[in-house]
Amino acid sequence: MQTNFTAEQLKDSHVAESEKILRKCVHCGFCTATCPTFTLLGDELDSPRGRIYLIKDMLENDRPADDKIVKHIDRCLSCLACMTTCPSGVHYMHLVDHARAHIEKTYKRPLSDRIMRSVLAFVLPYPGRFRLALIGAFFGRPFARALKALGGPMAQVGAMLELAPVRAPGRGQLEGPGQYSPDKQEKKGRVALLGGCAQPVLNPAINDATIRLLRRAGYEVVLPKGEVCCGALVHHMGKEEASLENARRNVDVWLREADGEGLDAVLITASGCGTTIKDYGFMLRDDPAYAEKAAKVSALAKDITEFLSDIDLGTPVLKPGLTVAYHSACSMQHGQKITRQPKELLKAAGFDVRDVPEGHLCCGSAGTYNILQPEIARKLRDRKIANINKTTPDLIATGNIGCMTQIGLGTDIPILHTAELLDWVYGGPQPDGLSARHQSDAAE
């Protein structure tokens, strides 16, 4: 794609990076075939190619965002399926991230939208605040359907209430900060585990299962003091400075551990967080105090399934004999390019693993997308569940809490994190989400 940025514009490193990305696009349209919003809406401007044209026009002319571009950029899930499909290597993620930051700086949203985004940014990245919010959501949940029927801002409130669990889980047994020694064997290594923000509130069993699994495999696990939200949530809302501040704080925390007792890896059990942490090196590239340190942290970051695939988990203590539909989260398959390891781990553990048809399409979670764009998110969720049902599974496995919450809202099939299932098979307790029938099947 030909670009016409001025030399003055290209002095801005964000613009210069976007210009490089734009030049790689050859208008081929392969991205439209795998874009969820284009699949649903059929509008060229709701495809990656269409959004690229809009972003190019906005940045080249150095003008504030307008209603049109905000509408279509807001509809983008950042699922990154387009990056998997693109034959030219267009790094759409960095381009749309720049566009969102530009929108945040130059566009004044309607008051209701500003309030909703501010509330989400104030509550979700902070576990304490999120727990309190869920108490309020419990009382508001009966009104969710009525609010959604009203449309507009009320539909967003209704979607938010609908996503809240009927009963908020208690705190995890192994919640940080803390340090957990290997279980009855010589230490093979030491890892940090991202505690997370929304995940330990919505499903603390995931980190508990992960820690048990790692300890049995001989690893010391640390949940460091001072860790904060990875920054993904505010990053995808265009709040650049807030996301970078979170990144800096986490870089300091993890390097303190790495330079102290040492770290083999920084492990992440939410793939949406993993995609962002692996990008810290890029996000902080212009910060002379953090560029090198952030790159070190990004190099240490691994999804839990990446790490587990390279270590010895021992021998399974039971044969589950269950059919699992594996839902590959967008941030896993498109953001981190992890497609093989989770399924291989589940197969080695004795599960019959089945791929979900149209597995490249997003489930509609996408961070806060299912709150800010509830109608599109609902259609994507229903489509995803229909495809899952085609595999006739006993269980659904995935590696991202957002997907678990989104898909679980529309089906009675148990949906569990990959780490929970592996922990169970290799000697841990039965996950709460499994029925008595599943337990008896596994015991046979």
N, C-alpha and C positions, 0 to 999 in steps of 0.2 A: 504494500500500500504506500503510495506517495504521500509524503507529509510536507507541511510548509510552516514549520516552527521557525521563529526568528532566533538569531544567535543569543539575544538577550533572554528569551524564554528558556533556552536550553541550558542556561547557567543554573537553573533550578534543577537539582538532581532528580526530583520526582517527575518533572516534565521530561527531562532527558531520558529517564528510564521508560516512561510511557511512550515516548517517540520511538525508541528501539523496538518496543513490543508492537506498536502499530505498523511499523515497516515490515514486520514478518507476516502480517496477514495478507493472503492472496485472494480473498473474496470467494474461496472455493465453496463455502456453504456446508462443508461436512459437519460443522458444529450444530447446524439446525436439526440434524437427524437425531441427535441425542439430548437436545435441550428440553427439559421438562415443561417450561412455560411455553415454548413454541409448539410443542406437541399438544398441549391443552388448548392454547389460545389461537394458534395459527397466524399470529401477527409477526411480521419480520422484525419489528422493533422490540419484540419480546424474545428475540433470539440473540445469541452472542454476536453474530455478525451485525445485526441491527444496532445493538447497544454499542458496539465498537465504533460505528459511524457517528452515533450521537456523542460519544465521549471525545472522539477526534475533533468534531466540530466545536464542542465546548472548550476543549483545551487549546486548540489552535487559535481560536478567536479570543482566548483569554477572557471569557465572559462568565457571568454568574450562571448557575444552574437555573433552569426554568421548570415550569410545571410538567412539561412533556418529558424531559430527560429524567426528572425525579420519579415520575410514574413508572417508567420502564426500568430504571436502575433498581428501584425499590422492589420490583417484581422479580428481580434476579435472585435466585436462591444461593448463589455462590457454591453450587454443588460441584462445579469444575468438571462436569462430564465433557464439556467442550474441549478441555485441555487433553483429556484422554484421546479424543477423536481427532484433534487437529494434526494434520500432517506437517505443518510448518513450524510447530513449536511455539505458538503464540501463548505467552504467559498471561492468560486472561485474568488470573487471580490478582496479580499485582496491578493490572490496569484498572479493574473494577474497584479495588481497594483505594486507588488514587482518586477515582471518580467520586467515591463515597466521601472521602475526606474533603474534596472540593465542594461537594454539595453541602456538607455540614458547615463549611466556612462561608458559603456565598448565598445560601437559600434559606429563607425564613418559612418554616413549615407552619401549617395551621396550628392553632393553640392546642387542640385536642391531641394532635400527633406529637407535639413537643412534650406535652405532659406525659403521654404514654411512654415515650422513649426515655424520658428522664426517670420515670418510676422504674422501668426495667433496668436501667443503668445503675440506679441507686440501690435496688433490692437484690437482683439475681447474683451479682458477683460476691455477695457477702453472706455466708452461710447463716450467721445469726439473724440477720434481717430477713433472710428468705424463710427461715423457720417461723418467725413471727408472722410473716405475710401468709403462710399456709394456714395458720390458725384463723385468720380473717377470711381466707378463701373458703374454709370449711363452711362457714355460715353463709357465704355468698353463692356457693355452688348450686343450690337449688334454683337460682335465678339465671343460670348460665344460658339455658336454651332460649328463654324469653329475651334476654339481652342480645343474643346473636340474631334473633329474628328482627330486631330493630334496625340492624345494619349500621354502617358507618363506624364511628368510634365505639358505640355500644357493642357492636359485634366483636371488636377487639377485646373489650372487657369480658364478654361472654366466653370467648375462646380461651382467655387466660384463666378464668375460673374453671372451665371444663378440663383444662390440663392439670389442675391441682389434684393431687391424690385424695381419694375419699378419706383415707386415714394417713396422716403424716407418720412416716417411720420414726422410730427412736434413733438415738445416736448409735454409731457403729461401735462394736466391741473394741476395735483397734484404731480408733480415731486419733489423729495426731494433734499436736506434735508429739513425736515419740520415736524410739528406736527399738527394733525387735530383732533379737538374736536368732541364728539358725536353730532349727529344731533337732536336737539330739544328734548332731553330726558336726564334723569339721567345717569351718566357714570356707566357702568357695569364692565368695565375693561380697561386695557391698553395693547396694543400689538405693537411690532416692525414689520415692513414689509420690507423684503429684496427688495431693489430697483432693484438690478440686473445690468448686464452690457449690454448684447446683447438685452434682452427683451425690456427695455424701449426705445431702439432705433428702433427696428423692429416693436413693437406694444405697444406704451405707453398706449393704451386704457385698457390694462389688469390691470395694477396697479391702474389706475383711477377708474375702475369699482369696484375693490376690496376694495379700500378706501371708496367709496360711500356706498357699501354694509355693511361694518363694522360700519361706522358712524351711519347709519340708525338703526343698531342693538344695538347701545349704547356703542360702543367701541371707545376709543381714539387711534389713529393710529400715530405712530412716524416712520419717515424715518431718522435714526440717521446720524449725521454728521461724516464723517471719514470712513464710510463703503466702502468696496472694493469688487471686484469680489470674489465669494465664493471659487475660486481656482480649480473648477472642470475641466476647460478646460486644464490648464497646468498640472494638476494632471494626467489626462488620456494620456498626451503625455510623461509621465515619468519625468517631471520636478518637482521633489519632493520638493526641497528647496523653489522654488517659490510658490508652492501650500501651503506649511506649513506657509510661511510668510503671505500669504493672510488670512489663517485661524487664525493666532495669532492676526492680526489686527482686524478682525471681532469679535473675542472673546472679545477683549478689549472694542470694541464699544458697543456690546450688553450687556455685564456685567455692563458697566457704566450706561446704562439705567436701567437694572434690579436692581442694587444696589441704584440707585437714586430714581426716581419716581415709579419704579417697572414695571415688565412685566409679563403678563399672558402667553405669548408665543412669539416666533420669527416665523413669518409666511412667507411662501415661496410659490410663485405662479408658479415657474418653477420646475417641479419635478426632473429634472436633478441636479439642485442646492440642492434641499432638500436631495437627497441621500447622497451627499457629506457632507453637514452641519451636518446631523445626524451621520456622521462618524468622526467628528472632535475629539471626545473623543479617538477614536482608533488612528487616525493619529498623535495626539500629546501625546500619552501615555508615550513616553520616555522623554518628556520635563518636567523637574521638576517644572518649573515656570508656565506651562500651562496645564498640564495633568488634574488636578482637575477642573480648570476653563473651559477647553474645554468640559469636560464631562457634566458640568452644561448647557452649551449652547446647546449641542446635545440633552439634555433632554427637553429643552425649544422649540426646533425646531419642527414645525408642517407644513404639507402641508395645504394650505388654506381650502381644503375640509374636512380635519380631524377636523379643528377648527369649521367650519360652521356647521358640523353635530352635534355638542354638544351645540349649542346656538339656540336661538329663532330668526328666520328671519322675523317673522310676517306672514301676509297673502298676498299671491300673488295678485297683482293689475290687472293682465290680465291673460287670458288663452291662452297660445301659440298654443296648439293643433298641434304641429309640431313633426315630426319624427326625432329623433336624433340618429345617429350612434355614439356610444361612443368609441373612440379610447383610450385605456388604455396605456399610455406611458410605456415603459419598466422600466424606473426609478421609475414609480409609482407602477406598479403591481409587478415587480420582485425586484427592489431595496428597496422600502419602504413597500411592502406588503399591499398597499392600493388598494382594489378592489371594496369594497362595497359602501363606502361613496359618491363618485362622482355620481354614478348612482342613488342612493337613493335621493340625493339632486335634481337631474334633474327630477326624477319622481314626487317628492313632488311639484315641481314647475309647473307641468302640461305637461311635455314633454313625448312623447312616445319613450322610450329609448330602443335601440336595440344593442345587442352585435355583434361585427364584427367577422365573421368566421376567424379562425387562429389568433385570437386576441393575442396569446402569441408571435407571430413573430414580430420582429422589423420592423419599417418603413424605416430604413436605415439612419436616421438622426444621432443619436449617437454622439452628440457634433460636432466635426469636421470630422467625418467619411465620410460624404457625399461629402467632399472636397478631403480628402486624399485617399479615395477608391471609386471614383465616379461610376464605372461600377457596382460593387456589390450593392452600395446604390441605384442606379437607378432600378435594378431588384427587390430589396426589396420594393421600393416605388410603382412600378407598380403592384406588387403582393398585396400589402396592399390596394391600390385603387380599384383593381378588387374585393377584398373581401368586401370593404366598399360598393361598388355599389350593391352588392347582397342584402343589407338591404334596398335598395331604400329610402334613407333618404332625408329629406329636408335640414338637417344641419349635420355637424360633430362637435363633442365636444371633447376636450382633455385638458390636464393640463400641457402642456410643449411647450414652444415656438419653440424649435427645430423641434418637430413633426409637428407643425402648418406650419412652413416654408417648410419643406420637402414634406408633403402631398399636401399642397396648390399649389405646383409647378406643380402637375400633374392632378388637377381636378378643375372644375368650381363650385363644391358644396361648399357653404360657410363653412369655418372651424373657429370655435370660441373657446375661452377659456371658461371653465365651469363657471368661475367667471363672465364673461361678460354676459352669458345667465341668470345667477341667478340675477345679478344686474338689468337687463332689466325687468324680471318678477316681481321683488319685488320693482319696483318703479323708476328704473333708465332709462336713455335714450336708445333708440333702438341702438344696436351695428351697426357700419358702415358696417360690412360685410353682413348684412341682406338686402335682396331685398325688393322692395315695395310689392311684392306678400306675402312675409312672414309677413310683417307688417299688411297687411289687413287680413290675416288669423288669426293672433293673436287677432285682434280687434273684430272679430265676436263672 
